[in-house]
């Protein structure tokens, strides 16, 4: 990722997820995703079209991949936050274990 010139979320938003369950296509919704410490730091947001029921799974995979690629973000209280179109928090996943 170093030298790619992409922000962490733009790079990792390319995750391929199976977005339909049991052959039924659920309605896709626009979500905003960012890396945040929930107080002072917020990365530039990234928008993703997802099914609402896969958002927690998506956030967990994204957090895992961000941690692997950028271990310098560990132990800094960072998390992946996903918001719906109304700005309501849908999922918050810490990048590392809580102490």
C-alpha positions as CSV (number, residue, x, y, z in Angstrom):
1,X,0.0,0.0,0.0
2,X,2.9,2.4,0.6
3,X,3.4,4.6,-2.4
4,X,-0.1,3.9,-3.8
5,X,-1.3,7.4,-3.0
6,X,-4.6,6.1,-1.9
7,X,-6.2,6.7,1.5
8,X,-6.6,3.6,3.6
9,X,-10.4,3.4,3.0
10,X,-10.2,4.0,-0.8
11,X,-7.7,1.2,-1.0
12,X,-9.6,-1.3,1.2
13,X,-13.0,-0.4,-0.1
14,X,-12.2,-2.7,-3.0
15,X,-13.1,-5.8,-0.9
16,X,-15.1,-8.4,-2.8
17,X,-18.0,-9.5,-0.6
18,X,-20.8,-11.9,-1.4
19,X,-23.7,-9.5,-1.0
20,X,-26.7,-11.6,-1.5
21,X,-27.9,-14.4,0.7
22,X,-29.6,-17.6,-0.4
23,X,-30.0,-16.3,-4.0
24,X,-32.1,-13.3,-3.0
25,X,-30.9,-9.9,-3.8
26,X,-31.4,-7.5,-0.9
27,X,-31.7,-3.8,-1.5
28,X,-28.4,-2.0,-1.7
29,X,-27.9,1.1,0.4
30,X,-25.2,3.8,0.4
31,X,-23.1,3.8,3.5
32,X,-20.2,6.0,4.6
33,X,-17.1,4.4,6.1
34,X,-14.1,5.9,7.8
35,X,-11.3,5.2,10.3
36,X,-11.9,7.2,13.5
37,X,-10.9,7.3,17.1
38,X,-14.5,8.6,17.8
39,X,-13.2,11.8,19.3
40,X,-10.7,13.8,17.4
41,X,-9.5,11.9,14.3
42,X,-11.6,11.0,11.3
43,X,-10.1,9.8,8.0
44,X,-11.6,11.0,4.8
45,X,-14.9,9.1,4.3
46,X,-15.4,6.5,1.7
47,X,-18.9,5.6,0.3
48,X,-19.9,2.0,-0.3
49,X,-23.0,0.4,-1.7
50,X,-23.9,-2.5,0.6
51,X,-26.8,-4.5,1.8
52,X,-27.6,-3.4,5.4
53,X,-27.3,-7.0,6.8
54,X,-23.7,-7.4,5.6
55,X,-22.4,-4.1,7.0
56,X,-21.1,-5.7,10.3
57,X,-19.3,-8.4,8.3
58,X,-17.9,-5.8,5.9
59,X,-16.6,-3.7,8.7
60,X,-15.0,-6.7,10.4
61,X,-13.2,-7.7,7.2
62,X,-12.2,-4.1,6.5
63,X,-10.7,-3.7,10.1
64,X,-8.8,-7.0,9.7
65,X,-7.3,-6.0,6.4
66,X,-6.4,-2.5,7.6
67,X,-4.7,-3.9,10.6
68,X,-2.6,-6.3,8.5
69,X,-1.6,-3.6,6.0
70,X,-1.1,-0.7,8.5
71,X,0.0,-2.1,11.9
72,X,1.0,1.4,12.9
73,X,-2.7,2.1,13.5
74,X,-2.8,-0.6,16.3
75,X,-3.0,0.5,19.9
76,X,-4.2,4.0,19.1
77,X,-7.9,3.5,19.8
78,X,-8.9,3.5,16.1
79,X,-11.9,1.8,14.7
80,X,-13.9,1.4,11.5
81,X,-17.2,3.3,11.6
82,X,-20.0,2.7,9.2
83,X,-22.9,5.3,8.9
84,X,-26.1,5.1,6.9
85,X,-27.4,7.8,4.6
86,X,-29.0,9.6,7.6
87,X,-25.6,9.7,9.4
88,X,-26.6,7.1,12.0
89,X,-23.9,4.7,13.2
90,X,-24.6,1.2,11.9
91,X,-21.4,-0.5,12.9
92,X,-18.2,0.3,14.9
93,X,-15.4,-2.2,14.8
94,X,-12.1,-1.6,16.8
95,X,-8.9,-2.1,14.9
96,X,-7.4,-4.0,17.9
97,X,-8.6,-5.5,21.1
98,X,-10.0,-3.2,23.8
99,X,-8.0,-2.8,27.0
